[in-house]
Amino acid sequence: MRKNWTDEEIRVLQNNYEYVDTEIIANFLNRSYHSIKNKAARLGISKNSEWTEDEDIYLEYFVYENDDNISKAAEFLGRTKDAVINRLVKLRKRDSSVSF
């Protein structure tokens, strides 16, 4: 059965979606995971946040010290493994294009 979204539920979603795990929001609002994902998409809310300089520094250090466990870096940063891999590729391209 379909349940209409309240203004309060929408505010909770807008204020938390980028930073809080979707399952946690779903449990809190008593809605399904897919309901949360679909409503966020309809509202134009994304989990894709910009990478910070601190995250880039961590990744550069991580790769220098411990290149074998991308999953560990992803977990630490609260990002997906694919997001970390894509960012590492971008950082390596950026670094290789610097000339002295």
Summary of the structure (lengths in Angstrom):
residues: 100
radius of gyration: 17.5
end to end distance: 63.2
largest distance: 63.2
contacts: 205
relative contact order: 0.09
helix: 66%
strand: 0%
